Amino acid sequence: MIKQVLKNVGITLALFILMINASAQKVTLLQQGRAVSIRGLSVVNDKVAWVSGNKGYVAVTKDAGKTWIWQQVRGFEQSDFRDIEAFSDKEALIMSSGTPALILKTTDGGANWQVKYRNRDTSVFLDAMDFHGKYGCAMSDPSNNHFVLFETTDKGNTWKAREMAKSPLARNDEAAFAASGTCLNIFDNGLIKSNSILMVTGGSVANMIQAHIDEKKWSTQQLPIAQGRSSAGAFSVATNGKNWVVVGGDYQRDTRTDSTACYSNDAGKTWKIAKVTPTFLSCVQHIDSKIYLATGTAGTYLSKDEGLTWTKIDGGSYNVCIKTQHGKLTLLAGGNGKIAMFSMK
């Protein structure tokens, strides 16, 4: 009897601890109700962040998301700014998908924007861009069976298309998703050559494509994630040392939980499907230690074991979640001008 009582107490205590831990992580809504779908998000530090969306909208905060300064970029009211990369409260770049493909830059906090890249080729559809120092890369869906890459070495002031021979091959009906600006990842984790590119794809096949910046040869590895439909595949990749996490699924079936997340503990050499999988996710971010945050239209999830298992912490719909590299501020954004903050406690 005593053993049974102690066992019941232990179970109750364990459940209580789990409830405390679950309530410690939360998503707090900061604002919503604006007619804009946000997919671009860049968190510079614990105070400064930028968002971008359709209808030419861009906004910046200088007080950790409490207030936002919104604008519709003059002359680009029909542009869909799917990604944004910011360096400060003054300097930022926005990327527009569709035709024409555009990259604009401001150095005065959004008072003025200059076109740094324009392409009217209808085959060019920009999916994402990322930076490591002054080097930046923007990727487009395939043309002539190659993913198209545009590169800069001066923080986005000038751009040049990478030679086709140095660009990764694409299979028939393989593409990338311009869902959160995180299907492309440029990083230096000390394990491989500085400034390496990671790309994740979907459609006919879900692949991880990677190479060092200066190399012609790309390695391609199929991922154990939903694929085979134009709406399915890998949508986002995040890294932390040797631990890499990829999320995705099928955005047309966003409540399904099969094959939506996978992870690697050996820097992408081998991949395993998550043991406890979430619903569709369009973005994943490394938060701290073994912790990853991921979000999508069917909810936001947290993994505390490097992507092995996932727990739902919020039911709201978001497109993107980004954590600053220079602090703790983590924001989420989505449709209807929704912006929120994630906190561990």
Steps between C-alpha positions, in 0.01 A plus 500: 500500500777743597688422179185566296439830678859609442470395137182708457666797670798465268276493193305803622822688571639415158181622331511819709859565393407442136211746536733761650755449224233518231356822642849650524531515123245725340416702191371849581309689232634852448274627221270393217220630282698650213422391143842353429641148494844505662762248389819703535644545850846609615587544868817708531537508879286510814348834397502525119305284254348535153208328324392497136195373314273530201349823363841664541487517880805527728525582871774553758501494879761654729347392831487119474167492321292725726450754221553477125552762231315383188533615142392397152812542288418768247487371144497136613148470641441177302826332602500191720800537730547138604834552680691772681855517636592785734834615640374779728201728555624699198628238255286222350427315175163373379443232238191485278386175343310490171564710190704708503727343758631782718746572778480846661722657766463780753776664703282760671247288687256468210469867407643415160539171312730434207463217248817290521380215279219466247423206269198487268563141389178316590697182576669675795301466823700597809441271798742623768819686577752474780820671611824416676689823555517697175435189291140436405313260276149501356354187345239453230295206383673296226563613146651266241513223764714708741410697808588863429721680753578871523794610716634817660824574682418856607192461723257503210613810314581299186381154391627252244348173377714196572616310194265217410788251522550600864130480589325192638304270274125462542280202423181533300233681703741565788489851645538699822232666712489877549317449828727649766833585341663208681529232231849650446763509775851646476717426799840425648477264795871418520444148373522568131647767279386854576194628318324180402159491337216271602181480296189290557249426227166339429252407229589178321775437756614647832876551494775650710748669265828634632840628392779734600462842343801472268444143385334386178389165636177476698397203711133398501328277752135399506322580825251278686226762479170535311551535124357403161248788478551861395384609846723262696864486599763655723428865578765607750839400645677604821842397633688483828844343472455145376127504576285605204118510489272516195123555509223510243214276394210583269355851535178390330461234772636703788340299783665171402788387718676248280855573381510868599834518685837328488840549661868420461758466777799473266484826301268367232669169423202295618139597571228357722130579512384657827360251750212732593409709195305828486253635247621690190784743578639772273785619723741368763753683718766390747429669834753374753697183575276213385191718457334574164186701424288437189180654371241464225140569412373230737702596808835553669713220644802465726766229503732467800691200367652628173200419284424147626160587650273805471240651734231743390513825698263723301215450254528827311590518132844643414734484201838579649693505828844657539739536796771763509859378490594779739266445793180319596218677314294252296206618292232333286294649217224396264177593326274788595804701610549269798822540700579315823784436744627166625637471852638211701348631825 
